[in-house]
Amino acid sequence: MKSLNPTPDGVLLVDKAEGMTSHDVVALIRRRLGIKKVGHCGTLDPIATGLLLLTLGHGTKIQDLLMSEDKEYAGTLLLGVTTSTQDRQGEVINQRNVPPLDENTIRAAFEKFRGDSYQMPPMVSAKKHGGVPLYKLARQGKVVEREPRLVHVYRYSVDRVALPEIDFSVVCSKGFYVRTYVHDIGEELDCGAHLKSLRRTKSGRFDVAQAISVDQIKNAPREEILSRLLTLPEVSRMRGA
């Protein structure tokens, strides 16, 4: 007998709310649509908001393809404080005075990380070591050796300077840790920094302006959520494939 509720195939663009994990969003969609085959492309930390691509049904087959695309973020860093997670959720591990930095000095620090550079994946991350996510090892108080990874910043902008805060945006390659980027810029400025807030605005050709919000997912009828689903041919056309 055929299911009355067949699994839809496609990609759903979601505007993730703060405080949720990417897995929380997947669980919400599974519950609201009554389906099991749901994946996500590119983990967003709980403090981050913005674009999360969910793959449904046969859409899960193109998950790796979608994850490999460039991402765009807008964020705020806070100078003078470094944390165990490189963002505001971690424990404070060092506090330093913030010198009277001018905009040229700040831009020079950002410029140093434009193009190719190597990032050390943070211990509190989803990257795996021996099949175990690093954040699980970190919770056990373990620190393991990590290989630096080659990443790329295509462009960036410094959007607001109100020390100790700096607003910025960055377009980067896959596997890029914005909080590590912020940490490294803080070290370059000799006062340390951590990520205060982050929003993913784009992933490949997909824009958060096209996304459905978590509140809409919670409250809209199933049919309305499904109407926002991009079919696989639509995804292919949008990607220019």
C-alpha positions as CSV (number, residue, x, y, z in Angstrom):
1,M,0.0,0.0,0.0
2,K,1.3,3.4,-0.9
3,S,1.9,6.0,1.9
4,L,-0.7,8.7,2.1
5,N,2.1,11.0,3.1
6,P,5.0,10.4,0.6
7,T,8.3,11.9,1.4
8,P,8.7,15.2,-0.6
9,D,12.0,15.7,-2.5
10,G,13.8,19.0,-2.5
11,V,15.5,21.7,-0.5
12,L,13.9,23.9,2.1
13,L,15.6,27.2,3.0
14,V,15.2,27.9,6.7
15,D,16.0,31.1,8.7
16,K,17.4,29.5,11.9
17,A,16.5,31.1,15.1
18,E,19.1,31.8,17.8
19,G,19.4,29.2,20.6
20,M,18.6,26.3,18.3
21,T,21.0,23.7,17.0
22,S,20.9,22.7,13.4
23,H,19.6,19.3,14.6
24,D,16.8,21.0,16.4
25,V,15.6,22.5,13.1
26,V,15.8,19.1,11.4
27,A,13.8,17.5,14.2
28,L,11.2,20.3,13.9
29,I,10.7,19.7,10.2
30,R,10.5,15.9,10.7
31,R,7.8,16.4,13.3
32,R,5.8,19.1,11.3
33,L,5.9,17.2,8.0
34,G,5.8,13.7,9.4
35,I,8.8,12.5,7.5
36,K,12.2,11.0,8.4
37,K,14.5,11.6,5.5
38,V,15.8,15.1,6.3
39,G,19.3,16.4,6.4
40,H,21.0,19.8,6.7
41,C,23.9,21.5,4.9
42,G,26.5,23.2,7.0
43,T,26.0,23.3,10.8
44,L,25.1,26.6,12.4
45,D,26.1,27.1,16.1
46,P,23.3,27.8,18.5
47,I,24.3,31.5,18.8
48,A,24.1,31.9,15.0
49,T,20.9,32.7,13.0
50,G,20.2,32.7,9.3
51,L,20.3,30.5,6.4
52,L,20.2,26.7,6.9
53,L,19.6,24.5,3.9
54,L,17.5,21.4,4.7
55,T,17.5,18.5,2.2
56,L,14.3,16.3,2.1
57,G,13.9,12.9,0.5
58,H,16.0,12.5,-2.7
59,G,17.4,16.0,-1.9
60,T,19.7,14.4,0.6
61,K,21.6,13.0,-2.4
62,I,22.9,16.5,-3.3
63,Q,23.7,17.4,0.3
64,D,27.5,17.2,-0.2
65,L,27.2,19.3,-3.3
66,L,25.3,22.1,-1.5
67,M,27.6,22.0,1.5
68,S,30.6,22.6,-0.8
69,E,29.4,26.1,-1.8
70,D,30.7,29.4,-0.6
71,K,29.0,31.1,2.4
72,E,28.3,34.7,3.4
73,Y,28.0,35.9,7.0
74,A,27.4,39.1,8.9
75,G,28.7,39.2,12.4
76,T,29.8,41.2,15.4
77,L,33.1,40.6,17.3
78,L,33.9,41.8,20.8
79,L,37.6,42.8,21.4
80,G,39.4,42.3,24.6
81,V,38.0,39.0,25.7
82,T,38.9,35.4,24.5
83,T,36.7,32.4,25.4
84,S,37.0,28.7,25.4
85,T,34.6,28.3,22.4
86,Q,35.8,31.5,20.6
87,D,32.2,32.8,20.9
88,R,30.1,34.3,23.7
89,Q,28.9,30.9,24.9
90,G,32.3,29.9,26.2
91,E,34.1,30.5,29.4
92,V,36.3,33.6,29.6
93,I,39.9,32.5,29.4
94,N,41.6,35.8,29.0
95,Q,40.9,39.5,29.3
96,R,43.0,42.3,27.9
97,N,42.8,46.0,27.5
98,V,41.6,47.2,24.0
99,P,44.1,49.8,22.7
100,P,42.7,52.9,20.9
101,L,42.6,51.2,17.4
102,D,42.0,53.3,14.3
103,E,40.1,52.0,11.3
104,N,43.3,51.5,9.2
105,T,44.8,49.2,11.8
106,I,41.6,47.2,12.1
107,R,41.3,46.9,8.3
108,A,44.9,45.8,8.1
109,A,44.2,43.0,10.5
110,F,41.2,41.8,8.4
111,E,43.2,42.2,5.3
112,K,45.8,39.7,6.6
113,F,43.2,36.9,6.4
114,R,41.9,37.7,2.9
115,G,42.6,35.0,0.3
116,D,44.1,31.7,1.4
117,S,45.0,31.0,5.0
118,Y,45.2,28.1,7.4
119,Q,42.6,27.7,10.3
120,M,43.0,25.5,13.3
121,P,39.5,23.9,13.8
122,P,38.3,24.8,17.4
123,M,37.9,22.0,19.9
124,V,34.2,22.9,20.3
125,S,33.2,22.1,16.7
126,A,31.4,19.4,14.8
127,K,34.6,18.3,13.0
128,K,35.3,14.6,13.8
129,H,38.4,13.0,15.4
130,G,38.4,9.2,15.2
131,G,34.7,9.3,14.3
132,V,33.8,11.4,17.4
133,P,32.8,15.1,17.1
134,L,35.4,17.4,18.7
135,Y,32.8,19.1,20.8
136,K,32.0,15.8,22.6
137,L,35.7,15.3,23.4
138,A,35.9,18.9,24.6
139,R,33.0,18.2,27.0
140,Q,35.1,15.4,28.5
141,G,37.9,17.9,29.0
142,K,40.0,16.4,26.2
143,V,42.1,18.4,23.8
144,V,43.3,16.5,20.7
145,E,45.7,17.4,18.0
146,R,44.0,18.9,14.9
147,E,45.3,19.5,11.5
148,P,45.1,23.1,10.2
149,R,42.8,23.4,7.2
150,L,43.2,25.6,4.2
151,V,40.3,28.1,3.9
152,H,39.7,31.1,1.7
153,V,38.2,34.6,2.2
154,Y,36.9,36.0,-1.1
155,R,35.9,39.3,0.3
156,Y,35.1,41.0,3.6
157,S,33.9,44.4,4.8
158,V,34.3,46.2,8.1
159,D,30.8,47.7,8.6
160,R,30.9,49.4,11.9
161,V,33.6,50.2,14.5
162,A,32.3,51.0,18.0
163,L,35.1,49.7,20.2
164,P,35.2,47.2,21.7
165,E,32.7,46.0,19.0
166,I,33.3,45.6,15.3
167,D,30.6,44.6,12.8
168,F,31.8,42.8,9.7
169,S,30.7,40.7,6.8
170,V,32.7,37.9,5.1
171,V,32.3,35.7,2.0
172,C,34.3,32.5,2.6
173,S,34.9,28.9,1.4
174,K,33.3,25.8,2.9
175,G,34.6,24.5,6.2
176,F,35.4,28.1,7.4
177,Y,35.0,28.9,11.1
178,V,33.9,32.5,11.6
179,R,34.6,32.3,15.3
180,T,38.2,31.2,14.6
181,Y,38.5,34.0,12.0
182,V,37.4,36.4,14.8
183,H,39.8,34.9,17.3
184,D,42.7,35.2,14.9
185,I,41.9,38.8,14.0
186,G,41.8,39.5,17.8
187,E,45.3,38.1,18.2
188,E,46.5,40.1,15.2
189,L,45.2,43.2,17.0
190,D,47.0,42.1,20.2
191,C,44.0,42.2,22.5
192,G,42.0,39.1,21.7
193,A,38.4,38.8,20.5
194,H,35.4,36.5,20.5
195,L,32.3,36.2,18.3
196,K,29.3,38.0,19.8
197,S,26.7,37.3,17.1
198,L,26.6,35.8,13.7
199,R,24.1,35.5,10.8
200,R,24.5,33.4,7.7
201,T,23.0,35.5,4.8
202,K,23.9,33.4,1.8
203,S,25.0,29.9,0.8
204,G,25.9,29.5,-2.9
205,R,23.1,31.1,-4.8
206,F,20.6,30.8,-2.0
207,D,19.7,33.9,0.1
208,V,18.2,34.1,3.6
209,A,15.6,36.5,2.1
210,Q,14.0,33.4,0.5
211,A,13.9,31.4,3.7
212,I,11.0,30.3,5.9
213,S,11.3,31.3,9.5
214,V,11.2,28.9,12.4
215,D,8.0,30.6,13.7
216,Q,6.3,30.0,10.4
217,I,7.4,26.3,10.4
218,K,5.9,25.9,13.9
219,N,2.6,27.6,13.1
220,A,1.9,27.2,9.4
221,P,-0.1,24.3,7.9
222,R,1.9,21.4,6.4
223,E,0.8,22.3,2.9
224,E,2.1,25.9,3.4
225,I,5.5,24.6,4.5
226,L,5.7,22.2,1.6
227,S,4.8,25.1,-0.8
228,R,8.1,26.7,0.2
229,L,10.1,23.6,-0.8
230,L,12.4,24.1,-3.8
231,T,12.2,21.1,-6.2
232,L,15.4,19.5,-7.4
233,P,15.0,20.9,-10.9
234,E,14.5,24.4,-9.3
235,V,17.7,23.9,-7.2
236,S,19.6,22.9,-10.3
237,R,18.5,26.0,-12.2
238,M,19.3,28.3,-9.3
239,R,22.8,26.8,-9.0
240,G,23.3,27.3,-12.7
241,A,23.9,23.6,-13.1
